[in-house]
Amino acid sequence: MDVELRHLRSLVEVVDSGTFTDAGIELGISQTAVSRNVAALESLLGVRLLHRTTRSVDLTAAGERVLRHARRALAVVADMRHDAAAGASTIRIGYAWSALGKHTPEFQRRWAAALPFHELQLTRTNTSTAGLAEGTSDLAILRRVPDTKGLELVLIGAEKRYCALSVDDPLAAKRTVTLAQVATSALAIDHCTGSTRLDLWADGSQPPNTIPTNDIDDWLTVIGSGDARGITAESTAHQYRRQGITYRAVRDASPVPVYAAWAKNDPPAMLQDIITLLAGLYR
């Protein structure tokens, strides 16, 4: 027998209600059924989850860990049911670093006017597919083509590149900077989701060393400390203003392409309308 949702629901409800009797009332089953479900879960996992006395029910250390997983599992199932019931009413658009930068409010306004029966949900997911591969987005805004099969991509626009640097950096006094100037310091790079890689520079003119980061927050923290500079898309400069960091346009860098992407075998509803909306922002 595998772990079943009824086992998880019984455990969670016993903890939330405080007794097996109250848990049964909340779940609409008998106290005996609740006890049987929890016992079955303990047997399947091979650990004791609850300390039972005549007056109280307390979690064991293992029970604390299992409870966290149980809550997450039940939440995922609830989301699945909500999405299935909603059908095409909610469309999730994922992004790894920034949504559409300065265009985001306008996109939301145009969406409400053009697609009033489809709710827009913008979600930041720190993966190379911005949630497509993980099933948390229906369409993604990408500024780097992932090494993942099964996706369709269409170019919707391009953004200027900006250098992010500490306000104490000597380059902060300049209105714009060049790639050569940026390369005189260490460069912070997110190899998984960042839009800039070392091949932006010609061989022999690359930064002396790089500092790897895991996401936009790590990237900004390293730059704010003054240990490195970073190059990113214009949308990042608009979406992530942080004390101690400033942005300068890189006047000789190629623009960052902006793509809309989706799973080949599961395109979102109203796909062409969404692409038209997105592309219209960059004209």
Residue pairs with C-beta under 8 A, 6 or more apart in sequence:
1 40
1 44
2 44
3 41
3 44
3 45
5 73
5 74
5 77
6 37
7 37
7 38
7 40
7 41
7 44
8 41
8 70
8 73
8 74
9 27
9 37
9 74
10 23
10 27
10 33
10 34
10 37
10 38
10 41
11 37
11 38
11 41
11 49
11 50
11 63
11 66
11 67
11 70
12 67
12 70
12 71
12 74
13 23
13 26
13 27
13 34
14 20
14 23
14 34
14 38
14 50
14 57
15 57
15 59
15 67
16 23
16 26
17 23
17 25
17 26
18 56
18 57
19 57
20 31
20 34
20 35
20 38
20 57
21 31
23 31
23 34
24 30
24 31
24 32
24 33
24 34
27 34
38 49
38 50
41 49
41 66
42 48
42 49
42 50
45 62
45 66
47 60
47 62
47 63
47 66
48 60
48 62
48 63
49 59
49 60
49 62
49 63
49 66
49 67
50 57
50 58
50 59
50 60
50 63
51 57
51 58
51 59
51 60
59 67
83 90
86 119
87 269
88 118
88 268
88 269
88 270
89 117
89 118
89 119
90 118
90 119
90 121
91 115
91 118
91 119
91 120
91 121
91 138
91 139
91 268
91 269
91 270
91 274
92 121
92 123
92 131
92 136
92 137
92 138
92 139
93 99
93 120
93 121
93 122
93 123
93 137
93 138
93 139
93 140
93 141
93 274
94 122
94 123
94 124
94 125
94 129
94 130
94 131
94 132
94 136
94 137
94 139
94 140
94 141
95 122
95 123
95 124
95 125
95 130
95 140
95 141
95 142
96 124
96 125
96 126
96 127
96 128
96 130
96 142
96 143
96 193
96 216
97 124
97 143
97 190
97 193
97 194
97 195
97 216
97 232
97 233
97 235
97 236
97 239
98 216
98 233
98 235
98 236
98 238
98 239
98 240
99 107
99 122
99 124
99 141
99 235
99 239
100 107
100 141
100 235
100 278
100 281
101 159
101 233
101 234
101 235
101 236
101 237
101 238
101 239
102 234
102 235
102 238
103 235
103 281
103 282
104 122
104 239
106 281
107 277
107 278
107 281
108 120
108 122
110 277
110 280
110 281
111 118
111 120
111 277
112 120
114 273
114 277
115 270
115 273
115 274
115 277
118 269
118 270
123 131
123 136
123 137
125 131
125 134
125 136
125 137
126 192
126 193
126 214
126 215
126 216
127 133
127 134
127 192
127 193
128 144
128 146
128 147
128 148
128 192
128 193
129 140
129 142
129 146
129 148
129 151
129 261
130 137
130 140
130 141
130 142
130 193
130 261
131 137
131 140
132 139
132 140
132 148
132 151
132 261
132 262
132 263
133 148
138 262
138 266
138 268
138 269
139 260
139 261
139 262
139 268
139 271
139 274
140 260
140 261
140 262
141 258
141 259
141 260
141 261
141 278
142 153
142 258
142 259
142 260
142 261
143 159
143 195
143 233
143 235
143 256
143 257
143 258
143 259
144 193
144 194
144 195
145 153
145 259
150 263
150 264
150 265
151 261
151 262
151 263
151 264
152 261
152 262
152 263
152 264
152 267
153 259
153 260
153 261
154 259
154 260
154 261
154 275
155 257
155 258
155 259
156 258
156 259
156 260
156 275
156 278
156 279
156 281
156 282
157 257
157 258
157 278
157 279
157 281
157 282
157 283
158 255
158 256
158 257
158 258
158 282
159 233
159 234
159 235
159 255
159 256
159 258
160 233
160 234
160 249
160 250
160 253
160 255
160 256
161 196
161 231
161 232
161 233
161 234
161 249
161 250
161 253
161 254
161 255
161 256
162 231
162 232
162 233
162 234
162 236
162 237
162 247
162 248
162 249
162 250
163 171
163 177
163 182
163 229
163 230
163 231
163 247
163 248
163 249
163 250
164 219
164 220
164 223
164 229
164 230
164 231
164 232
164 236
164 237
164 245
164 246
164 247
165 171
165 172
165 223
165 229
165 230
165 245
165 246
165 247
165 248
166 172
166 223
166 224
166 225
166 226
166 244
166 245
166 246
167 244
167 245
167 246
168 226
169 185
169 226
169 229
171 177
171 181
171 182
171 229
171 248
172 246
172 248
174 181
174 248
175 248
175 249
176 248
176 249
176 250
176 251
177 248
177 249
177 250
177 251
178 250
178 251
178 252
179 200
179 201
179 205
179 250
179 252
179 253
180 205
182 207
182 229
182 231
182 250
183 201
183 205
183 206
183 207
183 208
184 207
184 208
185 207
185 208
185 228
185 229
186 207
186 208
186 209
186 210
186 211
186 227
186 228
186 229
187 198
187 207
187 209
187 210
187 211
187 228
187 229
187 230
187 231
188 210
188 211
188 212
188 213
188 219
188 222
188 223
188 227
188 228
188 229
188 230
189 196
189 197
189 198
189 210
189 211
189 212
189 213
189 230
190 212
190 213
190 214
190 215
190 216
190 218
190 219
191 197
191 212
192 214
193 215
194 213
194 219
194 232
195 232
195 233
195 256
196 230
196 231
196 232
196 256
198 206
198 207
198 210
200 231
200 253
200 254
201 207
207 229
210 228
211 222
211 227
211 228
213 219
213 222
216 236
216 240
219 230
219 232
220 240
220 242
220 245
222 228
222 230
223 229
223 230
223 245
224 242
224 243
224 244
224 245
231 250
231 253
232 256
233 256
233 258
234 256
235 258
236 247
237 247
258 282
260 274
260 275
260 278
262 268
262 271
268 274
